[in-house]
Amino acid sequence: MARFFRLVHNEYIKVLHRISTFIMLGLMVLAALGLNLVAVFLQNTMTANQDSYYGDPDTYYSDQIDYLKTAKPEGYEWDIEQYRFMKEQGIDPFAYDWRGDAVFNLYEAKKQDAQLEESGVSPEDRERFTDYITASESAIRSQDWKKFCEATVAFYRSDSSLNQEQQEQAVWEYQYRLDHDVPWDSKDWKSTLLANTANLKKEVESAQAMQQSGQGDVTGLEKQEDQLKIDLYRLDHDIQVNAGDCGMTVDNPLHFWSVFTSSTSLLQVVSVLIIVIAGSCVASEFSSGTIKFLLINPVKRGKILASKYVMVVTFSFLMLALFYVVNVLFTALFFGFGNFGAPYLYISGGEVHSISGFLYMAWQYLLGSVNMIVMATLAFAISSLIRSSALAIGVSLFAMLAGSGAVLFLKEALNIDWVRYIVFANTDLNAILSGTTPFANQTIGFALGVIAVYMVVFLLTAWDGFVRREV
């Protein structure tokens, strides 16, 4: 065993004495740096676009009023009055201001109240609307969000046309804001999350009702229910960031986790480095003539080949760990350590569970490494069989870059289902876990079984090409 470890050590020395290895390591570091520079550019662009989008509120209101007076659509008088009221109260239509939504609700209530008056209902039946209109308008003028919430809650709870469940659905967000003192604020994560959760809650409850009645399409309801549980858990436990929901998007401000979680998209850079090493570690021995000096040692060829493959695999995970650390450091440098201890929330057994966000990302890196190891093994096999570094590296790189695309084309364009047995259809374990593959009922067990078969074939090919052939 000691002799075998010395062989592995010698393989590491050979790899680390190549200039190409350090060039690839430099490119790997540059890729991590480039991701953060792109994120910074995206953040600056988002800020500039937002600033340029906003116009002058007074001009906006004047233009809208002039248009309504000219076009005269149905109910335009109410819309004109609404715009004038918003202009009078100094409500910016381009900014996140709870009063904008409150004014919309106020004038919807005024329209319904006018319709009730025309229909000749009793003053007692109109009292609910008049009380809400008075309280809501007063809250808007005084900028008292709590008073507005109280008026809205009272309005819906006094609606006899709604059952108790419907009333609770209508007042949930307003009651939550009152109970937990959460004002409307675009810069407050909890306020934004609460508003999104309220909308999601309505969608889920509506879909559940449709499911019970057997009407409509409820595809994706289970995922929505899980997301709702996670969002409610975050609200109740004051968790600002869920590492599993992050990513670089134009809708949300960028921070440490949104950039770091995007680094998994660059794992192919590490794969390229490992393919270069795997594709040359055997073939280079033949091209340089050192294979004869290697084989005169009293060591079986099988052990020599195994030591090279062990070096490739262990070096792969060392580079993966290095890439992980480099991305953490660069992301922290550019975006700070805000929410550094954010957890990853997930559903298991119908309950919300939590683990460290860094453990979650380590798991994502490991899942992403499956494709890297498979392609490295392919390069290793071709290198042992053909004894050409260029061919081994070229074929493996082409397979890595084009394999999944070819599988998708064959399945989606030609509807060929048997391509699920091709190794490239099974290396993206993240997609299989999330159920986003083009193949129905594809499982992790099936994918690992297919990968295992191909790995055995690749390794047997490498063994046959190195051990049984003459030098």
N, C-alpha and C positions, 0 to 999 in steps of 0.2 A: 504493500500500500504506500509506503514511504517513497518507493521508486516511482510509483504512479503520480504522486503529488509533485515530485521533482520534474516529471515530464510536463505536467500542467504549468508549473512555475516557469519552465523553459519556454513554453508557448506564450506565456504572458510577456516574457522578456522580448521575444521576437516581435510581438505586436506593438509593444511600447517603444521599440527602436525604429519603427517605421514613421517617416514624416507624414505619410498619408493619414495615419491614425490621429495625429495631433491637428492636422488640417480639418478632419471631420469633427473632432471635438470642438474646435474653434467655431465651425459652422453651427454646431449644436447650441453653443452658448449664444451665438448671434441670432439664432432662431428665437430663443427665449427673449433676448433683448428686443428683437424686431416685433414680437407680439405685443410687448408693452408700449413700444413706440407707436404702433398702430392704434392701440387702445387710447393713448394720450391724444393722438390726432383725431380719433373718432369723438372723443369727449369734447375737444375744442370745437370741432365741426358742429356737434349737436348744440353746443352753447351758442355758437354764432347763428345757426339756423333759427333757434328759438328767439333770439334777439331780433332778427330780421323779420320774423313772422309777425310779431306784434305791431299793431298799428295804433293810430290815435282813436281812443274810445269815442270822443265827441263826433269825430268825422264818421265813424262807423254807424253810430246811432242816427245821425242826420241822413246818411245815405239809405239806411234801412227804412226810415220814415218816409223819405221822398219816394222810394220804390213802392211802398205799400199804398201811398196816396195815388200813385199813377196806375198801378196794376189792379188795385181794389179786389184782392182775393176774398173769399168768404171769411168773415170774422176779422177783417183787417183792422177794424176800429179798436178791438181789444189788443191786437198786436202793437198798434201805434201807442196806445196808452201804456202798455207794458214797457216799450222801449223808452218812452218819456220818463216813466217812473225810475227805471234803471239809470238813466242819464242824470236825473235829479239826485239820486242817492250816490252818484259817483262810483257805480259798479263797473269795473273793468271787464268787458266781455272776453278779453284775451287772457285773463289771469284766472287762477284757481280761487274762486270766491264763492263760499257757500250761499251767499245772498242771491247769486244768479239763479241757482236751482230753486231757492226759496221763492223768488219772484215768479218763476215759471209755475210752481205749485199754487202760489197765491192767485194768479190770474186764471188758472184752470178752475180753481174753486169759484172765482167770481163768475166765470162763464156758466158753470153748472148752477150757481145760485140764481143767475138771471133766467135760465131756462126753467127753474122751479117756480120763479115768480110768474113767468108767462103761463105756466100750466095751471096756476091758481091753487097751489097747495097751501095748506094752513101755515101760519107763522111758526107754529111749533115744529113743523117738519123742516123749516128752513133755518131754525135756530142753530143747528150744528154747523152749517156753512157760515152763517153770519158771525158766530163766535170765533170760528177758525180764521176768517178773513180779518177780523178786528185784531186778534192776538198776533197773527202772522205778520200783518203789516206793521204793527207796533214793534215787533221783534226786529224786523228788517231795518226800520228807521233808527232804532236804538242800537243796532248791531249786536243784539243779544242772542247768541246762538242757542243758549239753553232755553230761553223763552220760546224760540221757534220750535225746538224739539218737543217741549212740553205741549205746545199747541197742536203739533202734528200727531203726537201720541194720543191726546184726548180726542182729536178728530176721528181717527181710525177706530179707537176703542168704542166710540159711541155710534159706530155705523152698524145698524141692526141687519143690514143686508149681507154682512160678512160673518162667517162662523168664527169661533175662537182661534182656530188654527190660522185662518186667513188674516185675522187681526194681528196675531203675533208675528206673522211673516211681514206685514206692512210696517210694523213699528219697531222691528228688531234693531235696526241700525240706530235709530233715534234714541231708543231706550238704552242701548249699550253706551252711546256717547254720554248720556246723562249719568248712568250708573258708574262709569269709569272715568268721567271727566276728560273726554277726548274731543276737543274742538276740531273744526275743519281747518286743516293746515296742509298745504301742498308739500311743505318741507318736513313734515312730521311723518315718519314711516308708519306709525301706528294708525294715523288718520287715513292715509292712503290704503293701507292693508285692510282697514275696516270697511272702507267704501267698496273695494274690490270683493271682499268676502261677502258683503251684503248682496251684491249682484250675483255672485256665484251661488249663494244660498237660495236666492229666488229661482235661479235656473235649475238647481238640483231638485228643489221641492216641486217645481212645475214638471220636470221630467219624471219624478217619482209618481206624481199623480197620473201622468199619461201612461206610465208603465202599469199601474194598477188597473186603469181602465182599458188597457190593451190598445190604445190609440197612439199614433205617432211613432217616430224613430227615436229610440233612446240609446243609440250607439254612443259609447264612451261614458255612460252614466257612472259606472264603477270608478273610473279614474277621477271624475268630477267629485264623487263622494269622498274619495281618499284625499283629494286636494283640499276639500272643504274641512275635513277633520284636521289636516295639518295647519291650515290657516287659522282655525279656531284655537288650536293648541298654541300657536305663536302669539295670538292675542292674549290668551289667558296667562301665558308664562313670560310675556315681554321679550320674545325672541325676535330681534330685528331682522336677522338674515338666516335663511335656510340654505345651506351650501348646495343642496340638491336642486334648488330653483333658480340658481344664478346662471348668468351667461351674458355675453356682450350683445346687447340689443339697443336699438335706438330709442326705446320707450323708457328706459330706466337709467339713472345716473350710474356711472361706472365706479366700482370700488374694488377692494382687494379680491373678494371672492368671485365677483363676476369676471374678472380677468384670469385669475388662477384656474378656475374651472374650465376656461376656454383653452388652456394649455394642452389638454388631451388631444386637440386637433393637430398638434405638431409632433405626435409620437412617430409619425412616419419619418421624421428627420433622424431620430434615433435608429429606426429600422434600416435606413440607408447605410448608416455607419456600420451596423452589425452585418448587413449583407455584404458589404465590401470586405470586412474581416473574414466572414465565413467563406466567401467565394474565393479568397486568395490563400487561406491558411494551409490548404493542401496543395493546390496547383502551383503556388510559388515555390514549394520545395522541389518540384520537378523542373520548373523553368530555370531555377537558379542552380540546380545540380546538387543541392544540399541533401536531397533525399537519400543518396548513397551513404553519406556520413551518418544520417539518422538511423538507417536500417542496420548498420554494422554493430549497433548497441545490442547487448543481450536482452532485448525486450521484444515481445511479440508485436507483430504489426497491429493486431487488434487493440492492444493497449495504447499504442502510439496514436491510432485514429481516435480512440475514446478520449485520450487526453486533449486532443485538439477540439473535439466537440464539447467537452466539459469546459474548456477555456471559452469557447464561443458563447455557451449558455450563461456561464457565470459573469463573463464580461458584459453580456447583454443586460443583465439585471443591475450590475454596477453602474452602467451608463444610464439606465432607467432611473436609478436612485439619484445619480448626479443631476440628471435633467430635472427631476422633481425639486431638488434643493435649489438649483439655479433659478427655476421659475418662481419659487417662494421668495428668494432674495430679491430678484428684479421687480417682482410685483409689489413687494413691501416697500422697495425703494421708490417706486413711481407713485404708488397709491396709498402708502401708509399702512399702519397696523390696525385700522378700524375694523371692528368685528372679527379680530384675529382668532378668537375662540369660538366662532360660530359653529353650531352643530349641523349635522345632517339628519333631517327628520324623515321617517319612512313609516309605512303602515305594515304591520304584521299581526295577523290574527284579529284584524278589525280595530287594533289599537295603535296609537302613535308611539313610536320608539325613537330614541335619539342616540347618535354616536358622534364622535369628534369629526368635524369637517375634514381634518387632515387624514384621518383613517379612511374616510369615504373617498378622498382623492387618491390615496394610495391604492385602494381597491380598483378605482377607475383606471389607474396606470397599469395595474396588473392585468386587468381584463384587456386593455389595449395592447399589452405585450404579447398576447397569443398570436396575433397576426405576424408580429416581428419574429417570434421564435419559429413559426412555421416557414416563413420565407427564408430565414437564416438556414434552417435545416435543408430546404430545397437547394439553396446556393451551395451548401456544404456537400450535398450529394452530387450535384453537377460538377463541382470542383474535383471531387474524388474520382468521378467516372470519366470525365472528358479531359481533366487536368489542364483546363484553360481558365485562368482567372477572369479574363474579359468576358468569356461566354457565360460563365457561372454568374457573374455579377450582373451582366446585361439581361439575361433571361429572368433572373430573380427580381430585378427591379421592374422589368416590364410586367411580370406576373403580379407584383404587389400593386402597381399603379393601375393596371387594366383589368385585373381579375374580377374584382367586385362589380365593375361597370359592365363587363361582358356577361356576368351572371344575371345582372338586373335586366339587360337588354334581352337575353334569351327568355327570361321569365315574363317580363312585361310586354315585350313586343311580339314574341313568337309563342308565348304561353307554353313553354317547354318546362314541365314540372320536375323532370328528372335531374335538372341541374342543381337541385338541392343536395345532391350527393357529391357535388364538386367541392373541393376544400374551401374555395374562396367564398362560397355561400354560407360558411359556418364559422369563419374566423372573427366576425364582428359580434362578440358575445354581448356587448352593451345593447345592440339593436335587438338581439334575440330576447334578452331579459325584459326590454321595454315593449316587446311585441310589435316592432316597426319593420320587421323583415317582410319581403314580398311573399314568403311561403307560409301557408296556413299551418297552424299547429306545430310549428318548429319549436323544439325544446332544447334546453342546455344539454341534457343528456344525449340527445341525438347528435348535436353539434360536436360535443366532445368525442363521441364514438367515431364520427367521420374523421375528425382531426387525428385521432389516435391511429386509425388505419393508414392514413396518408403518411404520418410520421414514421410508422414502422416501415412502410415501403421506401421512404426517403433514406432512412438509416441503413436498411438492408442494401440498397443501391450503393450507398457510400462505402459500406463494408466490402461489398463484392468488388467495387472498383479499386479499392486500396489494398485489400488483403490478398485477394486471389490473383490479381494481375501481376505480370512480371514488370520489373522496373527497367 
